[in-house]
């Protein structure tokens, strides 16, 4: 960690930390420059609006609470222990934590016979179902940066990942001398923000407008066209067939094409079939050129949670340990269905990255581990404020492409314990 002390007229000197990874987005930008003065952080370089809002939030003094009454951390952990000891099948959800915290989650689930699911479990499952069923060919941010000359954004404009274009598309350097003006950007979908797709020379992207739930139909038609088939209609989802033929020709001519999607934005019934269409056309195109898929996800530690669950249980998230071994069911063990079907009798919710995500309100004993500034819309049985990985303690997260894991830095002190620490103490008492 590179640090510089700055002389200030205030009571405390400022410390600058460089090369800071940002844990608040799945692409994990690792070039931030952040100043700490009196435990107040300020981004000096390379911050996006999401990073600025998260890093520059001031510390809030909050104590653990039991039934709304202030308590010590030790008493709060004891109350957690009592709830879980009396629970036959707890639901451990939210899972907004880093790799160390998720390891403890898995240990706790195994010990208590619990179900594990992430707050973004629906989006994760859309991808998992495709990977399990037919497999896929995906790429990394680095490969896109250095090789991709045709990038198709299907149902997403990447605005939830504010620096994706800066870091991956319109980069200043490429290993293989790929120039920005050589990149072709295409959007397929509804009401997408396409300004980021304008290249530095002013060339505008191509836009194929259709309803989000019609994207699968468009991709299927493109798949037919790249195989040499003809379409007996003049339009597909409102898009001229000749426009689709033009894109199909570009896909076949690309040296390295990529289809980018965000599973959280494909929020309609059976959206996994649309993702499957992306992956199947990619497979066909690799017969005569290089093509790959790329999923934009990973917010709130979702990619990390899924990876840790997979390597420790053999399955992605939505695993139940109640039978004494990991039992996977992508639908039955979702947070929504587990609560709706009364499969669980207690809830432990974890969210250490975002204070704007509330746990589901359930008529069962509820424990919440969340950021100190979280505004809950109900009073849980136990609330413990926790510190944030990459801000108040070190940690590790996986990037959206699962190719890179980055170490997170500690930037300031906090009186709150980490998720890892709280769960470790809890496990020792059960």
N, C-alpha and C positions, 0 to 999 in steps of 0.2 A: 504494500500500500504506500503510494507516494503522498507525503503530506508536507505542506508548507505552512509555517506560522506567519501570520500577518500582524503587524503592529497596528492596533486600533486605539482610539481614544476611549473606547468603552472599557468596562471593568475586565472583560475577558477577551483574550486574543482569539482571532479567527483561525480556523484550520481549513485548508483546502485539500480535498481528496480527488485525485484524478482516476480515470479509467474505472468509473463506477458502473456496475451493471444495474439496470433498472428492473425490479421484479414485478412491475405493475402492468406488464404487457407480455404476450407470448413470444415476441421476437427478442426480448432481453437485450436491448441496446446496451453496450458495455463501454461507452466512451463519454459518459457524463462527467462533468466537473462540478463538484458540489462543495459549497462553503458551509461550515458549522461555526456559528458564533453563539455562545450561550445556549447550546442545544437547540438552536433554531437553524434549520437548514435552508439554503438558497442555491438553486441551480444557476451556475455561472455560464455553462456552455452545454449545448446539445440536448436541451430539455424540450419535450413536447408538452402540450397542454395537460395531458394525463399525468405525466411525470411531475410537472410543476405542482399540480394540485395535490398529488400524493406525498411527495417529498417535503413540500413546504407547509404541510399541516403541522400546526404547533402541538406540542405534547399536552395531553390532557391528564390532569390528576384524577384518577378513578381507582376505587378500591373494589375488591371482590365483594359480591353480595349473595346472601342466602335468603331467598324469598323476599328480596327487595331490601334487606337490612344489611348494612355494612358489616363485613367480617374479615378476618385475617385470611391470607392465602392458605395457611395450614388448615384452618377450619373449613374453608371452601372445598379444598381437595378431599377432606374427610367426608363432607356432605356428598360430593361426587361419588366417592367410594361406596357410601351407603346405598345410593340410588342404583349403581351398577351391580352391586352384590345382590340386590333384591330383584334385579331384572333378568328375565330369562333370555330375551333376545333384544339387545339394544340396537338402535340404528345410529351409526356414526356417519354423519353427512356434513355437507359444506366442504370440508377438507381443504380449505384455503390455507395451505401451509407448504413448507419446503420439504426436501427429501428426508431430512432428519426427523421432522415432525410426522411425516407420513410413515416412516418406519415404526414409530411408536404407535401410530394408529393401527397398523397391521398387528403389532404385538398385542395391543389392547383388544382388538376384535377377536383374535385367536383365543385370548384368555377368557373373554366374556361371552363368546358365542354370538358375536354381533354381525350386523350387515354393514357393508361399507359402500358409500356412493358419494359422488361429487356434486356440488351445486350446479355444475355444467354437465351432469351425467347424460342428459338427453342428447346433447351435441356429440359427446364422446362416443355414445352408443351408435349414432348414425355412421360414424367411421368404422367402429369396431365390427359391426355386422357385415360391412362390405369386405373388410380385410379377412374376416373369418370365412366368409362364403366363397369368394373367388380370388382373393389376393389383389395386390395392386403394385404399380411401379410409381414410386414417388421420388422426389428430389430434395435438395437442401437449398437454403438461402444462398450459400456460397456458389452452388452450381448455377442458380438463376442469375446471380450477379455476374458471373464470368462467361456464361455460355448462351443463355436464352435470347433468341432473336424474335420469338413470337410468344406473347404472354396473354392468355385469355382469362379474364376475371368472370367467373360464372356465378352470378347471384351475390357477389360481394364487390365493394369498392375499396376494401382494406382500410376504411376510415377508423375502424376500431383499433387499428394498429398504426398509429399516426406517422411513424417514421419508416414504414415498410418501403415506400417508393424511394425515399432518400437513401436508405441503407442497402436496398436490394435491386432497384430498377434503374434509377438515374444516378448511378454511382460514378465517381470521377475516374476510377481506374478499373481495368479489366485485365485478367491474366492473359487473355488471348486476343487482345486488341479489338474487342467488340465495341463499336462506337454506339453512343446513345441513339443517333439518328438511324441506326440499323435495326433498332428494336421496334416491333409492331405491337401495339397494345389494343386489345379488343375487350369490350364489356358486353356481357349478355345478362339481361335481367330487367328489373323494374325500379325506376327512380333511383338510379345509382349516381353518386357524385363522381364525375369523370374528369374534373380539373387536374387531379394528380397525374392522370394519364397523358397529359400534354407534355411532349418531350421538350428539353431545353431549347430546341430550335423552333418551337412553336407548332410542331406537327400535332394535330389533334388525333385522338384515338377513334377507332371504329366503334359504334354503339349499335347493338341489336336489341331493341326493346321488346320485352314480353313479360308476362306475369311470372313471378318467381316460381310458382308451381308448374309452369310450362317449360322451364329450362330443360328438364329431362326430355321432353318431346323434341326440342330444338337440337339437343346433343344427339339423340337417336337419329334424327334426320341427317345431321352432319356425318354420323357414322356410316349411314347408308351411302352418302355421296362420296366419301373418301374410298369406299370399296368399289366405286364405279357404277353403282346403281343410279337409277333415275327416279325422281319423285313425280307422281301423277297429279300433283296439286300445284297451284300457283303461289300459295302462301302456307307457312307453318307457324302457328302461334302469332299470326299477324306479320311475319317477316317474309319478304319476297324470296321465292326459291332461288332466284338468280343471286341474291345476296348471300344465301347459305352456300351456294356453289362456289362463290368467290372465296368465302372463308375456308371451305373445304380444300380448295386449291392451295391457299396459303398454308394450311396445316400440313399438307403433303410436301410442300416446297421448303418448309422450315428446316433449318439445320438443327435447332434444339427448341422444341416447343414445350410450353407448360400450361396446364389448366389449373387455375387457382380457385379454391372454394373455401368458404367458412361454414362449417357444419352448424354453428349456432344461428346463422342467418338463413339456413334452409329449414325453416321452422314450419313444416306442414306435414300432414300424414304421409308416412312411408317415404320420407325424403331420402332414406338410405338408397332407394332405387335410383334416384337422380345421381347420387354420388357413384353408384355402381356404373351408371352410364358414362360418367367421366372416365372411370378407370378402364372400362372396356374399350372405348375409342382410343385411349392412350395405348393399350396393349396392341391394338391393330396397327396403329401408326408406327410403332417400334419395329415393324417388319421391314420398313424401308427408310426410316429416319429416326432421329432421337426425339422422344417425347416423354413427358412425365407429368404426374399430378403433384399438387402441393396444397396441403390443408393448413389454413390459418386458424390456429386455436392456441390453447395454452394459458389463457388468462386465469388468474386466481390459482396458479399452480396446478391446473388441471392435467396438463401433459405429464408433469412430475408425479402426481398422484396415481395416474393410470399406469405409468411405467413401474413405480415401486410396487403397486398391487400385482402387476403381471409377473415381475421377477420373484416375488415372494410367495405368490399363491398359484402361479401358472395360468391365471386368468386376468382379463382386464377388470375394471371396476364393476360393481354390482355383484359382489360375492358375499355369501352367507356362511359363517363359521359355526352356526348353531348345531350342526350335525357332527361336529368334531373334526371336520375336514372342509376345505373350501368347496362350496356349491355355487356355481355360476348360473345366473338367469338374468338376462339383460332387461326383461320386462317386469318380472315378478319382484325383483329386488331394487327397483327404482325407489327413490325417496317417496315419490307421490303414491305409488302403488303399495309400498310397504305400510305407509300410514293409513291409506284408504282401506286396505284389506285387514288392518289390525294385526299385522304379522309381527309387530314390534311393541314393546311395552315401556321403552324409554328412548329419549333422543339426546344425542350429544352432537352439537353443531359447532363447527370450527371455521372461522373466517379471520385470518390475520393480515390480509392484504387490502380488503375493501371494507369500509364502514357503512356502505350503502346497500348491503345485502342482508335482508332479514331472514332468519330461519322460519320454516313453516310453523304455524301455530297449531299445536296438537294437544289433545286432552290426555297427555301422558307426561310423567316427570321429564323436564327438559333442562339440559345443561348447555350453556353457551360460552364458548371461548372466542372472544372477538376483540377487535381494536377498541381502545378506551373511549374513542369518540363515537362509537356505534349507538345509534338511536333506535332502540328496540320498540316494537309496537305492542309488546306484552311483557309481563314480568316472569322471567324464567325461574325455576327452582334454585338454580345456581348460575351466577354470572362471574366469569373471571376475565379481566382485561389482560390481553397478551401483547407482546411486542411483535414488531413486523420484521420478517427476514429481509436482510439487505438494507435495513435502516437502523434498527436497534440491536440486531445481533447478526452474526455471520450465518451462512447457510449455503444451500446449493439448489439450483433449479435447472430443469431441462427446457431447452428452447422448443418452439412449436414444431420444428422438424425432427425432434428427438435425436438429432445427430450430435448436438453439442450440449454439454451441461456446464454451467458457469458457477464459480464460487461467488457468493454474495458477501459484501463487506458490511462491517458495523460502522456507522457514521456518527452515532450519538448514544448517550446513556439513557436508559429508561428504567423506571422502577418496576415495570411489568415483566413477568417471567415469559419465556418462550413457550410455544406449544409443546416442543420436545421436552422441556423441563417439567411442565405441569403434568403431562401424560406419563412421564417416567416416574414421578412421585406417586401418581395415581396407581400405576401398575404395581408398584411395590406394596401398596396397601390392600390390594384385592386378593 
